[in-house]
């Protein structure tokens, strides 16, 4: 059996692609434009974006939304 440390080292990293970018890539043009508008609008709360995406079948945490906003501000 592989020890825990070795198993963790073998796992592929998801670094470089944010969860929100993965969601944006999977959306159609209309939804993508709408999400980008919400993400770029400081008046739309981070928690609200995460909640609406999750309700619509794109489970995501508020921290994933926040990370995207910080990286793309």
Legacy VTK file of the C-alpha trace (Angstrom):
# vtk DataFile Version 3.0
C-alpha trace
ASCII
DATASET POLYDATA
POINTS 73 float
0.000 0.000 0.000
1.234 3.481 -0.877
1.799 5.741 2.111
-0.263 8.921 2.475
2.526 11.326 1.523
3.378 9.421 -1.647
-0.263 9.295 -2.663
-0.633 13.055 -2.225
2.469 13.720 -4.297
1.049 11.631 -7.158
-2.250 13.477 -7.342
-2.625 15.902 -10.192
-2.696 19.547 -9.254
-5.591 21.775 -10.271
-3.375 24.835 -9.935
-3.620 27.305 -12.767
-7.339 26.910 -13.455
-9.777 28.513 -11.066
-13.141 26.861 -10.412
-14.979 29.895 -11.809
-12.920 29.680 -15.017
-13.964 26.035 -15.376
-17.604 27.045 -14.939
-17.262 29.900 -17.425
-15.717 27.522 -19.983
-18.652 25.120 -19.639
-21.383 27.773 -20.004
-23.058 28.962 -23.164
-22.270 32.480 -24.395
-25.304 34.151 -22.811
-24.739 32.675 -19.341
-20.990 33.333 -19.592
-21.569 37.022 -20.350
-24.094 37.302 -17.530
-21.772 35.648 -15.003
-18.840 37.822 -16.063
-21.002 40.931 -15.591
-21.961 39.788 -12.086
-18.375 38.909 -11.206
-17.117 42.322 -12.318
-19.880 44.227 -10.505
-18.731 45.088 -6.959
-22.378 45.637 -6.047
-23.121 41.919 -6.448
-22.082 40.134 -3.268
-19.646 37.243 -3.553
-21.902 35.022 -1.471
-24.847 35.781 -3.762
-22.888 34.763 -6.867
-21.904 31.476 -5.211
-25.475 30.846 -4.051
-27.058 31.445 -7.471
-24.453 29.340 -9.282
-24.962 26.492 -6.810
-28.751 26.708 -7.179
-28.365 26.477 -10.958
-26.252 23.328 -10.807
-22.760 24.804 -10.609
-21.734 24.038 -6.997
-19.121 26.563 -5.945
-18.027 28.161 -2.685
-17.920 31.876 -1.965
-14.144 31.584 -1.607
-13.869 30.288 -5.193
-15.776 33.360 -6.367
-13.597 35.595 -4.211
-10.409 33.989 -5.578
-11.554 34.661 -9.146
-12.392 38.262 -8.320
-8.994 38.846 -6.718
-7.189 37.276 -9.660
-9.175 39.160 -12.285
-9.761 42.554 -10.684
LINES 1 74
73 0 1 2 3 4 5 6 7 8 9 10 11 12 13 14 15 16 17 18 19 20 21 22 23 24 25 26 27 28 29 30 31 32 33 34 35 36 37 38 39 40 41 42 43 44 45 46 47 48 49 50 51 52 53 54 55 56 57 58 59 60 61 62 63 64 65 66 67 68 69 70 71 72
